[in-house]
Amino acid sequence: MRNENEKFWANLALNLTIAARETYVPQTEEVAEPGKLRAYNEMLHRICSHLATPNGGSASWLLPMLVEIAERTAILSSVNWAIADARKKTGSL
């Protein structure tokens, strides 16, 4: 990783994959909440796009966008956990 910011975004992406598991039907291949799963996927897409951009670029827009998606799709508490945990692990953002 190039810096602490990238570690934060990578940890946040990992945490979002963990949180997205709440959309599954336990012990099956079924998805109970496809709209929420799609929201997690969209957030992961935005984070990975940021990480894949040469020189990183500014991410000042990214957290507000993730929170807006989370509010709109009723997953804010899980996203807040993912952000707080990534901050705790990296001391960043």
PDB file of N, CA, C and O in Angstrom:
ATOM      1  N   MET A   1       0.842  -1.185   0.000  1.00  0.00           N
ATOM      2  CA  MET A   1       0.000   0.000   0.000  1.00  0.00           C
ATOM      3  C   MET A   1       0.882   1.242   0.000  1.00  0.00           C
ATOM      4  O   MET A   1       1.942   1.268   0.625  1.00  0.00           O
ATOM      5  N   ARG A   2       0.437   2.244  -0.694  1.00  0.00           N
ATOM      6  CA  ARG A   2       1.234   3.459  -0.807  1.00  0.00           C
ATOM      7  C   ARG A   2       1.203   4.289   0.465  1.00  0.00           C
ATOM      8  O   ARG A   2       2.202   4.928   0.795  1.00  0.00           O
ATOM      9  N   ASN A   3       0.095   4.299   1.187  1.00  0.00           N
ATOM     10  CA  ASN A   3       0.024   5.143   2.383  1.00  0.00           C
ATOM     11  C   ASN A   3      -1.126   4.713   3.291  1.00  0.00           C
ATOM     12  O   ASN A   3      -1.859   3.767   3.001  1.00  0.00           O
ATOM     13  N   GLU A   4      -1.255   5.425   4.376  1.00  0.00           N
ATOM     14  CA  GLU A   4      -2.311   5.097   5.349  1.00  0.00           C
ATOM     15  C   GLU A   4      -3.713   5.277   4.773  1.00  0.00           C
ATOM     16  O   GLU A   4      -4.627   4.532   5.125  1.00  0.00           O
ATOM     17  N   ASN A   5      -3.888   6.255   3.896  1.00  0.00           N
ATOM     18  CA  ASN A   5      -5.198   6.438   3.267  1.00  0.00           C
ATOM     19  C   ASN A   5      -5.610   5.201   2.489  1.00  0.00           C
ATOM     20  O   ASN A   5      -6.760   4.767   2.567  1.00  0.00           O
ATOM     21  N   GLU A   6      -4.686   4.640   1.749  1.00  0.00           N
ATOM     22  CA  GLU A   6      -5.010   3.429   0.984  1.00  0.00           C
ATOM     23  C   GLU A   6      -5.330   2.263   1.910  1.00  0.00           C
ATOM     24  O   GLU A   6      -6.219   1.462   1.619  1.00  0.00           O
ATOM     25  N   LYS A   7      -4.614   2.167   3.018  1.00  0.00           N
ATOM     26  CA  LYS A   7      -4.917   1.112   3.989  1.00  0.00           C
ATOM     27  C   LYS A   7      -6.324   1.299   4.544  1.00  0.00           C
ATOM     28  O   LYS A   7      -7.055   0.327   4.736  1.00  0.00           O
ATOM     29  N   PHE A   8      -6.702   2.553   4.803  1.00  0.00           N
ATOM     30  CA  PHE A   8      -8.055   2.820   5.279  1.00  0.00           C
ATOM     31  C   PHE A   8      -9.081   2.321   4.267  1.00  0.00           C
ATOM     32  O   PHE A   8     -10.008   1.594   4.622  1.00  0.00           O
ATOM     33  N   TRP A   9      -8.911   2.719   2.990  1.00  0.00           N
ATOM     34  CA  TRP A   9      -9.893   2.334   1.963  1.00  0.00           C
ATOM     35  C   TRP A   9      -9.936   0.829   1.768  1.00  0.00           C
ATOM     36  O   TRP A   9     -11.012   0.268   1.560  1.00  0.00           O
ATOM     37  N   ALA A  10      -8.785   0.158   1.830  1.00  0.00           N
ATOM     38  CA  ALA A  10      -8.763  -1.299   1.700  1.00  0.00           C
ATOM     39  C   ALA A  10      -9.469  -1.959   2.883  1.00  0.00           C
ATOM     40  O   ALA A  10     -10.225  -2.913   2.695  1.00  0.00           O
ATOM     41  N   ASN A  11      -9.232  -1.468   4.086  1.00  0.00           N
ATOM     42  CA  ASN A  11      -9.929  -2.007   5.267  1.00  0.00           C
ATOM     43  C   ASN A  11     -11.425  -1.746   5.196  1.00  0.00           C
ATOM     44  O   ASN A  11     -12.228  -2.606   5.556  1.00  0.00           O
ATOM     45  N   LEU A  12     -11.796  -0.567   4.735  1.00  0.00           N
ATOM     46  CA  LEU A  12     -13.216  -0.264   4.598  1.00  0.00           C
ATOM     47  C   LEU A  12     -13.867  -1.198   3.582  1.00  0.00           C
ATOM     48  O   LEU A  12     -14.966  -1.699   3.817  1.00  0.00           O
ATOM     49  N   ALA A  13     -13.198  -1.435   2.461  1.00  0.00           N
ATOM     50  CA  ALA A  13     -13.744  -2.355   1.457  1.00  0.00           C
ATOM     51  C   ALA A  13     -13.933  -3.751   2.052  1.00  0.00           C
ATOM     52  O   ALA A  13     -14.971  -4.380   1.851  1.00  0.00           O
ATOM     53  N   LEU A  14     -12.936  -4.227   2.778  1.00  0.00           N
ATOM     54  CA  LEU A  14     -13.051  -5.538   3.425  1.00  0.00           C
ATOM     55  C   LEU A  14     -14.232  -5.554   4.390  1.00  0.00           C
ATOM     56  O   LEU A  14     -15.027  -6.494   4.384  1.00  0.00           O
ATOM     57  N   ASN A  15     -14.349  -4.522   5.213  1.00  0.00           N
ATOM     58  CA  ASN A  15     -15.457  -4.456   6.171  1.00  0.00           C
ATOM     59  C   ASN A  15     -16.817  -4.444   5.470  1.00  0.00           C
ATOM     60  O   ASN A  15     -17.777  -5.035   5.965  1.00  0.00           O
ATOM     61  N   LEU A  16     -16.899  -3.775   4.328  1.00  0.00           N
ATOM     62  CA  LEU A  16     -18.170  -3.754   3.599  1.00  0.00           C
ATOM     63  C   LEU A  16     -18.530  -5.133   3.065  1.00  0.00           C
ATOM     64  O   LEU A  16     -19.709  -5.478   2.989  1.00  0.00           O
ATOM     65  N   THR A  17     -17.519  -5.935   2.692  1.00  0.00           N
ATOM     66  CA  THR A  17     -17.833  -7.299   2.256  1.00  0.00           C
ATOM     67  C   THR A  17     -18.383  -8.120   3.417  1.00  0.00           C
ATOM     68  O   THR A  17     -19.262  -8.963   3.232  1.00  0.00           O
ATOM     69  N   ILE A  18     -17.861  -7.868   4.609  1.00  0.00           N
ATOM     70  CA  ILE A  18     -18.363  -8.555   5.806  1.00  0.00           C
ATOM     71  C   ILE A  18     -19.800  -8.122   6.085  1.00  0.00           C
ATOM     72  O   ILE A  18     -20.672  -8.956   6.329  1.00  0.00           O
ATOM     73  N   ALA A  19     -20.037  -6.818   6.048  1.00  0.00           N
ATOM     74  CA  ALA A  19     -21.384  -6.299   6.307  1.00  0.00           C
ATOM     75  C   ALA A  19     -22.384  -6.782   5.262  1.00  0.00           C
ATOM     76  O   ALA A  19     -23.549  -7.018   5.580  1.00  0.00           O
ATOM     77  N   ALA A  20     -21.936  -6.928   4.027  1.00  0.00           N
ATOM     78  CA  ALA A  20     -22.842  -7.355   2.950  1.00  0.00           C
ATOM     79  C   ALA A  20     -23.381  -8.762   3.174  1.00  0.00           C
ATOM     80  O   ALA A  20     -24.415  -9.129   2.617  1.00  0.00           O
ATOM     81  N   ARG A  21     -22.693  -9.537   3.974  1.00  0.00           N
ATOM     82  CA  ARG A  21     -23.164 -10.901   4.246  1.00  0.00           C
ATOM     83  C   ARG A  21     -24.515 -10.917   4.947  1.00  0.00           C
ATOM     84  O   ARG A  21     -25.218 -11.928   4.920  1.00  0.00           O
ATOM     85  N   GLU A  22     -24.883  -9.803   5.577  1.00  0.00           N
ATOM     86  CA  GLU A  22     -26.193  -9.742   6.222  1.00  0.00           C
ATOM     87  C   GLU A  22     -27.338  -9.786   5.210  1.00  0.00           C
ATOM     88  O   GLU A  22     -28.497  -9.943   5.593  1.00  0.00           O
ATOM     89  N   THR A  23     -27.023  -9.651   3.939  1.00  0.00           N
ATOM     90  CA  THR A  23     -28.065  -9.688   2.905  1.00  0.00           C
ATOM     91  C   THR A  23     -28.371 -11.106   2.434  1.00  0.00           C
ATOM     92  O   THR A  23     -29.322 -11.315   1.681  1.00  0.00           O
ATOM     93  N   TYR A  24     -27.579 -12.074   2.868  1.00  0.00           N
ATOM     94  CA  TYR A  24     -27.752 -13.454   2.428  1.00  0.00           C
ATOM     95  C   TYR A  24     -28.777 -14.194   3.290  1.00  0.00           C
ATOM     96  O   TYR A  24     -29.008 -13.838   4.446  1.00  0.00           O
ATOM     97  N   VAL A  25     -29.378 -15.219   2.712  1.00  0.00           N
ATOM     98  CA  VAL A  25     -30.175 -16.167   3.487  1.00  0.00           C
ATOM     99  C   VAL A  25     -29.166 -17.140   4.103  1.00  0.00           C
ATOM    100  O   VAL A  25     -28.411 -17.783   3.373  1.00  0.00           O
ATOM    101  N   PRO A  26     -29.143 -17.258   5.433  1.00  0.00           N
ATOM    102  CA  PRO A  26     -28.140 -18.101   6.090  1.00  0.00           C
ATOM    103  C   PRO A  26     -28.114 -19.532   5.543  1.00  0.00           C
ATOM    104  O   PRO A  26     -29.152 -20.151   5.310  1.00  0.00           O
ATOM    105  N   GLN A  27     -26.912 -20.023   5.352  1.00  0.00           N
ATOM    106  CA  GLN A  27     -26.624 -21.394   4.941  1.00  0.00           C
ATOM    107  C   GLN A  27     -27.248 -21.774   3.603  1.00  0.00           C
ATOM    108  O   GLN A  27     -27.570 -22.938   3.369  1.00  0.00           O
ATOM    109  N   THR A  28     -27.418 -20.774   2.717  1.00  0.00           N
ATOM    110  CA  THR A  28     -27.896 -21.035   1.358  1.00  0.00           C
ATOM    111  C   THR A  28     -27.109 -20.156   0.398  1.00  0.00           C
ATOM    112  O   THR A  28     -26.263 -19.367   0.819  1.00  0.00           O
ATOM    113  N   GLU A  29     -27.387 -20.292  -0.866  1.00  0.00           N
ATOM    114  CA  GLU A  29     -26.806 -19.420  -1.891  1.00  0.00           C
ATOM    115  C   GLU A  29     -27.765 -18.273  -2.230  1.00  0.00           C
ATOM    116  O   GLU A  29     -27.490 -17.491  -3.139  1.00  0.00           O
ATOM    117  N   GLU A  30     -28.870 -18.167  -1.519  1.00  0.00           N
ATOM    118  CA  GLU A  30     -29.902 -17.173  -1.799  1.00  0.00           C
ATOM    119  C   GLU A  30     -29.568 -15.812  -1.195  1.00  0.00           C
ATOM    120  O   GLU A  30     -28.858 -15.705  -0.195  1.00  0.00           O
ATOM    121  N   VAL A  31     -30.101 -14.789  -1.833  1.00  0.00           N
ATOM    122  CA  VAL A  31     -29.953 -13.423  -1.347  1.00  0.00           C
ATOM    123  C   VAL A  31     -31.312 -12.959  -0.837  1.00  0.00           C
ATOM    124  O   VAL A  31     -32.298 -12.972  -1.574  1.00  0.00           O
ATOM    125  N   ALA A  32     -31.357 -12.552   0.417  1.00  0.00           N
ATOM    126  CA  ALA A  32     -32.613 -12.116   1.027  1.00  0.00           C
ATOM    127  C   ALA A  32     -32.913 -10.657   0.713  1.00  0.00           C
ATOM    128  O   ALA A  32     -34.077 -10.268   0.614  1.00  0.00           O
ATOM    129  N   GLU A  33     -31.865  -9.844   0.555  1.00  0.00           N
ATOM    130  CA  GLU A  33     -32.051  -8.408   0.352  1.00  0.00           C
ATOM    131  C   GLU A  33     -31.203  -7.919  -0.826  1.00  0.00           C
ATOM    132  O   GLU A  33     -30.145  -7.319  -0.635  1.00  0.00           O
ATOM    133  N   PRO A  34     -31.679  -8.185  -2.041  1.00  0.00           N
ATOM    134  CA  PRO A  34     -30.877  -7.834  -3.209  1.00  0.00           C
ATOM    135  C   PRO A  34     -30.612  -6.337  -3.357  1.00  0.00           C
ATOM    136  O   PRO A  34     -29.548  -5.955  -3.844  1.00  0.00           O
ATOM    137  N   GLY A  35     -31.527  -5.499  -2.959  1.00  0.00           N
ATOM    138  CA  GLY A  35     -31.300  -4.056  -3.046  1.00  0.00           C
ATOM    139  C   GLY A  35     -30.151  -3.607  -2.161  1.00  0.00           C
ATOM    140  O   GLY A  35     -29.340  -2.772  -2.560  1.00  0.00           O
ATOM    141  N   LYS A  36     -30.086  -4.157  -0.970  1.00  0.00           N
ATOM    142  CA  LYS A  36     -28.985  -3.822  -0.059  1.00  0.00           C
ATOM    143  C   LYS A  36     -27.670  -4.388  -0.579  1.00  0.00           C
ATOM    144  O   LYS A  36     -26.637  -3.723  -0.502  1.00  0.00           O
ATOM    145  N   LEU A  37     -27.697  -5.606  -1.106  1.00  0.00           N
ATOM    146  CA  LEU A  37     -26.486  -6.194  -1.660  1.00  0.00           C
ATOM    147  C   LEU A  37     -25.970  -5.352  -2.822  1.00  0.00           C
ATOM    148  O   LEU A  37     -24.763  -5.153  -2.959  1.00  0.00           O
ATOM    149  N   ARG A  38     -26.865  -4.866  -3.643  1.00  0.00           N
ATOM    150  CA  ARG A  38     -26.471  -3.996  -4.749  1.00  0.00           C
ATOM    151  C   ARG A  38     -25.827  -2.705  -4.228  1.00  0.00           C
ATOM    152  O   ARG A  38     -24.862  -2.218  -4.816  1.00  0.00           O
ATOM    153  N   ALA A  39     -26.348  -2.154  -3.143  1.00  0.00           N
ATOM    154  CA  ALA A  39     -25.778  -0.943  -2.560  1.00  0.00           C
ATOM    155  C   ALA A  39     -24.352  -1.201  -2.074  1.00  0.00           C
ATOM    156  O   ALA A  39     -23.456  -0.391  -2.312  1.00  0.00           O
ATOM    157  N   TYR A  40     -24.146  -2.321  -1.401  1.00  0.00           N
ATOM    158  CA  TYR A  40     -22.787  -2.667  -0.981  1.00  0.00           C
ATOM    159  C   TYR A  40     -21.871  -2.804  -2.199  1.00  0.00           C
ATOM    160  O   TYR A  40     -20.741  -2.314  -2.192  1.00  0.00           O
ATOM    161  N   ASN A  41     -22.357  -3.463  -3.229  1.00  0.00           N
ATOM    162  CA  ASN A  41     -21.559  -3.639  -4.435  1.00  0.00           C
ATOM    163  C   ASN A  41     -21.192  -2.286  -5.051  1.00  0.00           C
ATOM    164  O   ASN A  41     -20.060  -2.093  -5.493  1.00  0.00           O
ATOM    165  N   GLU A  42     -22.129  -1.370  -5.080  1.00  0.00           N
ATOM    166  CA  GLU A  42     -21.858  -0.041  -5.633  1.00  0.00           C
ATOM    167  C   GLU A  42     -20.807   0.690  -4.801  1.00  0.00           C
ATOM    168  O   GLU A  42     -19.922   1.342  -5.355  1.00  0.00           O
ATOM    169  N   MET A  43     -20.897   0.587  -3.490  1.00  0.00           N
ATOM    170  CA  MET A  43     -19.895   1.212  -2.627  1.00  0.00           C
ATOM    171  C   MET A  43     -18.520   0.597  -2.866  1.00  0.00           C
ATOM    172  O   MET A  43     -17.523   1.315  -2.954  1.00  0.00           O
ATOM    173  N   LEU A  44     -18.465  -0.720  -2.970  1.00  0.00           N
ATOM    174  CA  LEU A  44     -17.192  -1.385  -3.228  1.00  0.00           C
ATOM    175  C   LEU A  44     -16.622  -0.978  -4.582  1.00  0.00           C
ATOM    176  O   LEU A  44     -15.412  -0.805  -4.724  1.00  0.00           O
ATOM    177  N   HIS A  45     -17.487  -0.828  -5.564  1.00  0.00           N
ATOM    178  CA  HIS A  45     -17.050  -0.374  -6.888  1.00  0.00           C
ATOM    179  C   HIS A  45     -16.392   1.000  -6.792  1.00  0.00           C
ATOM    180  O   HIS A  45     -15.332   1.223  -7.377  1.00  0.00           O
ATOM    181  N   ARG A  46     -17.011   1.914  -6.063  1.00  0.00           N
ATOM    182  CA  ARG A  46     -16.463   3.267  -5.921  1.00  0.00           C
ATOM    183  C   ARG A  46     -15.116   3.251  -5.205  1.00  0.00           C
ATOM    184  O   ARG A  46     -14.185   3.947  -5.610  1.00  0.00           O
ATOM    185  N   ILE A  47     -15.014   2.456  -4.143  1.00  0.00           N
ATOM    186  CA  ILE A  47     -13.753   2.379  -3.398  1.00  0.00           C
ATOM    187  C   ILE A  47     -12.654   1.767  -4.264  1.00  0.00           C
ATOM    188  O   ILE A  47     -11.544   2.297  -4.325  1.00  0.00           O
ATOM    189  N   CYS A  48     -12.954   0.667  -4.927  1.00  0.00           N
ATOM    190  CA  CYS A  48     -11.947   0.015  -5.767  1.00  0.00           C
ATOM    191  C   CYS A  48     -11.536   0.912  -6.933  1.00  0.00           C
ATOM    192  O   CYS A  48     -10.367   0.931  -7.316  1.00  0.00           O
ATOM    193  N   SER A  49     -12.476   1.643  -7.492  1.00  0.00           N
ATOM    194  CA  SER A  49     -12.140   2.592  -8.561  1.00  0.00           C
ATOM    195  C   SER A  49     -11.178   3.643  -8.053  1.00  0.00           C
ATOM    196  O   SER A  49     -10.226   4.007  -8.742  1.00  0.00           O
ATOM    197  N   HIS A  50     -11.425   4.132  -6.846  1.00  0.00           N
ATOM    198  CA  HIS A  50     -10.518   5.117  -6.244  1.00  0.00           C
ATOM    199  C   HIS A  50      -9.126   4.518  -6.054  1.00  0.00           C
ATOM    200  O   HIS A  50      -8.126   5.149  -6.396  1.00  0.00           O
ATOM    201  N   LEU A  51      -9.060   3.308  -5.512  1.00  0.00           N
ATOM    202  CA  LEU A  51      -7.768   2.676  -5.257  1.00  0.00           C
ATOM    203  C   LEU A  51      -7.012   2.365  -6.547  1.00  0.00           C
ATOM    204  O   LEU A  51      -5.781   2.371  -6.557  1.00  0.00           O
ATOM    205  N   ALA A  52      -7.726   2.096  -7.622  1.00  0.00           N
ATOM    206  CA  ALA A  52      -7.094   1.748  -8.890  1.00  0.00           C
ATOM    207  C   ALA A  52      -6.653   2.965  -9.697  1.00  0.00           C
ATOM    208  O   ALA A  52      -5.952   2.829 -10.700  1.00  0.00           O
ATOM    209  N   THR A  53      -7.065   4.156  -9.257  1.00  0.00           N
ATOM    210  CA  THR A  53      -6.698   5.376  -9.968  1.00  0.00           C
ATOM    211  C   THR A  53      -5.229   5.705  -9.705  1.00  0.00           C
ATOM    212  O   THR A  53      -4.797   5.763  -8.554  1.00  0.00           O
ATOM    213  N   PRO A  54      -4.460   5.920 -10.785  1.00  0.00           N
ATOM    214  CA  PRO A  54      -3.055   6.289 -10.576  1.00  0.00           C
ATOM    215  C   PRO A  54      -2.938   7.539  -9.703  1.00  0.00           C
ATOM    216  O   PRO A  54      -3.700   8.491  -9.869  1.00  0.00           O
ATOM    217  N   ASN A  55      -1.995   7.530  -8.789  1.00  0.00           N
ATOM    218  CA  ASN A  55      -1.754   8.636  -7.851  1.00  0.00           C
ATOM    219  C   ASN A  55      -2.896   8.864  -6.879  1.00  0.00           C
ATOM    220  O   ASN A  55      -2.901   9.873  -6.173  1.00  0.00           O
ATOM    221  N   GLY A  56      -3.858   7.964  -6.821  1.00  0.00           N
ATOM    222  CA  GLY A  56      -4.918   8.034  -5.830  1.00  0.00           C
ATOM    223  C   GLY A  56      -5.982   9.082  -6.066  1.00  0.00           C
ATOM    224  O   GLY A  56      -7.170   8.770  -5.988  1.00  0.00           O
ATOM    225  N   GLY A  57      -5.605  10.295  -6.349  1.00  0.00           N
ATOM    226  CA  GLY A  57      -6.598  11.356  -6.510  1.00  0.00           C
ATOM    227  C   GLY A  57      -7.277  11.677  -5.194  1.00  0.00           C
ATOM    228  O   GLY A  57      -7.124  10.948  -4.214  1.00  0.00           O
ATOM    229  N   SER A  58      -8.008  12.737  -5.174  1.00  0.00           N
ATOM    230  CA  SER A  58      -8.725  13.149  -3.970  1.00  0.00           C
ATOM    231  C   SER A  58      -9.920  12.230  -3.727  1.00  0.00           C
ATOM    232  O   SER A  58     -10.606  11.818  -4.662  1.00  0.00           O
ATOM    233  N   ALA A  59     -10.148  11.925  -2.470  1.00  0.00           N
ATOM    234  CA  ALA A  59     -11.287  11.082  -2.094  1.00  0.00           C
ATOM    235  C   ALA A  59     -12.262  11.843  -1.210  1.00  0.00           C
ATOM    236  O   ALA A  59     -13.075  11.234  -0.514  1.00  0.00           O
ATOM    237  N   SER A  60     -12.188  13.167  -1.231  1.00  0.00           N
ATOM    238  CA  SER A  60     -13.045  13.963  -0.348  1.00  0.00           C
ATOM    239  C   SER A  60     -14.528  13.733  -0.617  1.00  0.00           C
ATOM    240  O   SER A  60     -15.355  13.938   0.271  1.00  0.00           O
ATOM    241  N   TRP A  61     -14.864  13.322  -1.799  1.00  0.00           N
ATOM    242  CA  TRP A  61     -16.247  13.080  -2.197  1.00  0.00           C
ATOM    243  C   TRP A  61     -16.727  11.688  -1.795  1.00  0.00           C
ATOM    244  O   TRP A  61     -17.932  11.447  -1.721  1.00  0.00           O
ATOM    245  N   LEU A  62     -15.787  10.764  -1.531  1.00  0.00           N
ATOM    246  CA  LEU A  62     -16.148   9.351  -1.425  1.00  0.00           C
ATOM    247  C   LEU A  62     -16.918   8.995  -0.154  1.00  0.00           C
ATOM    248  O   LEU A  62     -17.955   8.337  -0.243  1.00  0.00           O
ATOM    249  N   LEU A  63     -16.453   9.402   1.010  1.00  0.00           N
ATOM    250  CA  LEU A  63     -17.191   9.065   2.239  1.00  0.00           C
ATOM    251  C   LEU A  63     -18.599   9.648   2.237  1.00  0.00           C
ATOM    252  O   LEU A  63     -19.542   8.933   2.577  1.00  0.00           O
ATOM    253  N   PRO A  64     -18.786  10.924   1.867  1.00  0.00           N
ATOM    254  CA  PRO A  64     -20.160  11.443   1.819  1.00  0.00           C
ATOM    255  C   PRO A  64     -21.054  10.651   0.862  1.00  0.00           C
ATOM    256  O   PRO A  64     -22.238  10.454   1.138  1.00  0.00           O
ATOM    257  N   MET A  65     -20.493  10.199  -0.257  1.00  0.00           N
ATOM    258  CA  MET A  65     -21.280   9.408  -1.203  1.00  0.00           C
ATOM    259  C   MET A  65     -21.666   8.066  -0.599  1.00  0.00           C
ATOM    260  O   MET A  65     -22.798   7.613  -0.764  1.00  0.00           O
ATOM    261  N   LEU A  66     -20.731   7.429   0.099  1.00  0.00           N
ATOM    262  CA  LEU A  66     -21.030   6.140   0.723  1.00  0.00           C
ATOM    263  C   LEU A  66     -22.120   6.286   1.773  1.00  0.00           C
ATOM    264  O   LEU A  66     -23.021   5.452   1.858  1.00  0.00           O
ATOM    265  N   VAL A  67     -22.042   7.337   2.567  1.00  0.00           N
ATOM    266  CA  VAL A  67     -23.056   7.577   3.594  1.00  0.00           C
ATOM    267  C   VAL A  67     -24.415   7.842   2.944  1.00  0.00           C
ATOM    268  O   VAL A  67     -25.439   7.370   3.440  1.00  0.00           O
ATOM    269  N   GLU A  68     -24.434   8.583   1.855  1.00  0.00           N
ATOM    270  CA  GLU A  68     -25.702   8.868   1.159  1.00  0.00           C
ATOM    271  C   GLU A  68     -26.326   7.572   0.631  1.00  0.00           C
ATOM    272  O   GLU A  68     -27.531   7.362   0.767  1.00  0.00           O
ATOM    273  N   ILE A  69     -25.514   6.715   0.037  1.00  0.00           N
ATOM    274  CA  ILE A  69     -26.016   5.422  -0.444  1.00  0.00           C
ATOM    275  C   ILE A  69     -26.546   4.604   0.729  1.00  0.00           C
ATOM    276  O   ILE A  69     -27.610   3.991   0.636  1.00  0.00           O
ATOM    277  N   ALA A  70     -25.800   4.596   1.830  1.00  0.00           N
ATOM    278  CA  ALA A  70     -26.196   3.823   3.012  1.00  0.00           C
ATOM    279  C   ALA A  70     -27.507   4.332   3.601  1.00  0.00           C
ATOM    280  O   ALA A  70     -28.363   3.540   3.994  1.00  0.00           O
ATOM    281  N   GLU A  71     -27.665   5.647   3.662  1.00  0.00           N
ATOM    282  CA  GLU A  71     -28.916   6.212   4.187  1.00  0.00           C
ATOM    283  C   GLU A  71     -30.092   5.836   3.298  1.00  0.00           C
ATOM    284  O   GLU A  71     -31.158   5.459   3.786  1.00  0.00           O
ATOM    285  N   ARG A  72     -29.892   5.940   2.005  1.00  0.00           N
ATOM    286  CA  ARG A  72     -30.963   5.674   1.038  1.00  0.00           C
ATOM    287  C   ARG A  72     -31.394   4.210   1.053  1.00  0.00           C
ATOM    288  O   ARG A  72     -32.544   3.904   0.741  1.00  0.00           O
ATOM    289  N   THR A  73     -30.494   3.311   1.408  1.00  0.00           N
ATOM    290  CA  THR A  73     -30.789   1.878   1.338  1.00  0.00           C
ATOM    291  C   THR A  73     -30.909   1.213   2.713  1.00  0.00           C
ATOM    292  O   THR A  73     -30.952  -0.013   2.810  1.00  0.00           O
ATOM    293  N   ALA A  74     -30.962   2.017   3.760  1.00  0.00           N
ATOM    294  CA  ALA A  74     -31.182   1.518   5.134  1.00  0.00           C
ATOM    295  C   ALA A  74     -30.086   0.579   5.624  1.00  0.00           C
ATOM    296  O   ALA A  74     -30.366  -0.416   6.292  1.00  0.00           O
ATOM    297  N   ILE A  75     -28.840   0.899   5.291  1.00  0.00           N
ATOM    298  CA  ILE A  75     -27.716   0.107   5.806  1.00  0.00           C
ATOM    299  C   ILE A  75     -26.710   1.009   6.533  1.00  0.00           C
ATOM    300  O   ILE A  75     -25.538   0.659   6.672  1.00  0.00           O
ATOM    301  N   LEU A  76     -27.177   2.157   6.987  1.00  0.00           N
ATOM    302  CA  LEU A  76     -26.279   3.139   7.590  1.00  0.00           C
ATOM    303  C   LEU A  76     -25.548   2.605   8.813  1.00  0.00           C
ATOM    304  O   LEU A  76     -24.359   2.877   8.975  1.00  0.00           O
ATOM    305  N   SER A  77     -26.216   1.862   9.671  1.00  0.00           N
ATOM    306  CA  SER A  77     -25.533   1.384  10.877  1.00  0.00           C
ATOM    307  C   SER A  77     -24.395   0.439  10.518  1.00  0.00           C
ATOM    308  O   SER A  77     -23.339   0.486  11.149  1.00  0.00           O
ATOM    309  N   SER A  78     -24.582  -0.402   9.537  1.00  0.00           N
ATOM    310  CA  SER A  78     -23.512  -1.312   9.112  1.00  0.00           C
ATOM    311  C   SER A  78     -22.365  -0.553   8.453  1.00  0.00           C
ATOM    312  O   SER A  78     -21.198  -0.882   8.668  1.00  0.00           O
ATOM    313  N   VAL A  79     -22.685   0.447   7.663  1.00  0.00           N
ATOM    314  CA  VAL A  79     -21.648   1.241   7.010  1.00  0.00           C
ATOM    315  C   VAL A  79     -20.896   2.078   8.047  1.00  0.00           C
ATOM    316  O   VAL A  79     -19.679   2.235   7.952  1.00  0.00           O
ATOM    317  N   ASN A  80     -21.609   2.609   9.024  1.00  0.00           N
ATOM    318  CA  ASN A  80     -20.939   3.347  10.106  1.00  0.00           C
ATOM    319  C   ASN A  80     -19.972   2.446  10.857  1.00  0.00           C
ATOM    320  O   ASN A  80     -18.870   2.874  11.202  1.00  0.00           O
ATOM    321  N   TRP A  81     -20.370   1.197  11.117  1.00  0.00           N
ATOM    322  CA  TRP A  81     -19.465   0.248  11.753  1.00  0.00           C
ATOM    323  C   TRP A  81     -18.232   0.028  10.881  1.00  0.00           C
ATOM    324  O   TRP A  81     -17.106   0.046  11.378  1.00  0.00           O
ATOM    325  N   ALA A  82     -18.444  -0.179   9.578  1.00  0.00           N
ATOM    326  CA  ALA A  82     -17.338  -0.449   8.654  1.00  0.00           C
ATOM    327  C   ALA A  82     -16.339   0.709   8.632  1.00  0.00           C
ATOM    328  O   ALA A  82     -15.128   0.489   8.622  1.00  0.00           O
ATOM    329  N   ILE A  83     -16.847   1.930   8.625  1.00  0.00           N
ATOM    330  CA  ILE A  83     -15.992   3.120   8.615  1.00  0.00           C
ATOM    331  C   ILE A  83     -15.236   3.244   9.936  1.00  0.00           C
ATOM    332  O   ILE A  83     -14.023   3.455   9.945  1.00  0.00           O
ATOM    333  N   ALA A  84     -15.952   3.113  11.041  1.00  0.00           N
ATOM    334  CA  ALA A  84     -15.315   3.251  12.364  1.00  0.00           C
ATOM    335  C   ALA A  84     -14.234   2.196  12.570  1.00  0.00           C
ATOM    336  O   ALA A  84     -13.164   2.503  13.097  1.00  0.00           O
ATOM    337  N   ASP A  85     -14.497   0.980  12.167  1.00  0.00           N
ATOM    338  CA  ASP A  85     -13.521  -0.089  12.333  1.00  0.00           C
ATOM    339  C   ASP A  85     -12.290   0.151  11.453  1.00  0.00           C
ATOM    340  O   ASP A  85     -11.164  -0.082  11.893  1.00  0.00           O
ATOM    341  N   ALA A  86     -12.492   0.605  10.234  1.00  0.00           N
ATOM    342  CA  ALA A  86     -11.360   0.916   9.345  1.00  0.00           C
ATOM    343  C   ALA A  86     -10.524   2.048   9.922  1.00  0.00           C
ATOM    344  O   ALA A  86      -9.296   2.023   9.847  1.00  0.00           O
ATOM    345  N   ARG A  87     -11.190   3.034  10.495  1.00  0.00           N
ATOM    346  CA  ARG A  87     -10.451   4.146  11.150  1.00  0.00           C
ATOM    347  C   ARG A  87      -9.643   3.639  12.323  1.00  0.00           C
ATOM    348  O   ARG A  87      -8.490   4.029  12.503  1.00  0.00           O
ATOM    349  N   LYS A  88     -10.241   2.768  13.125  1.00  0.00           N
ATOM    350  CA  LYS A  88      -9.560   2.238  14.300  1.00  0.00           C
ATOM    351  C   LYS A  88      -8.333   1.433  13.888  1.00  0.00           C
ATOM    352  O   LYS A  88      -7.286   1.536  14.528  1.00  0.00           O
ATOM    353  N   LYS A  89      -8.446   0.644  12.842  1.00  0.00           N
ATOM    354  CA  LYS A  89      -7.344  -0.213  12.404  1.00  0.00           C
ATOM    355  C   LYS A  89      -6.209   0.586  11.757  1.00  0.00           C
ATOM    356  O   LYS A  89      -5.055   0.160  11.793  1.00  0.00           O
ATOM    357  N   THR A  90      -6.528   1.730  11.172  1.00  0.00           N
ATOM    358  CA  THR A  90      -5.498   2.447  10.405  1.00  0.00           C
ATOM    359  C   THR A  90      -5.147   3.807  10.990  1.00  0.00           C
ATOM    360  O   THR A  90      -4.123   4.383  10.625  1.00  0.00           O
ATOM    361  N   GLY A  91      -5.974   4.335  11.892  1.00  0.00           N
ATOM    362  CA  GLY A  91      -5.740   5.671  12.418  1.00  0.00           C
ATOM    363  C   GLY A  91      -5.822   6.725  11.332  1.00  0.00           C
ATOM    364  O   GLY A  91      -5.196   7.779  11.439  1.00  0.00           O
ATOM    365  N   SER A  92      -6.580   6.456  10.300  1.00  0.00           N
ATOM    366  CA  SER A  92      -6.638   7.340   9.138  1.00  0.00           C
ATOM    367  C   SER A  92      -8.064   7.791   8.866  1.00  0.00           C
ATOM    368  O   SER A  92      -9.022   7.147   9.294  1.00  0.00           O
ATOM    369  N   LEU A  93      -8.196   8.893   8.159  1.00  0.00           N
ATOM    370  CA  LEU A  93      -9.461   9.500   7.773  1.00  0.00           C
ATOM    371  C   LEU A  93     -10.380   9.580   8.973  1.00  0.00           C
ATOM    372  O   LEU A  93     -11.505  10.065   8.858  1.00  0.00           O
TER     373      LEU A  93
END
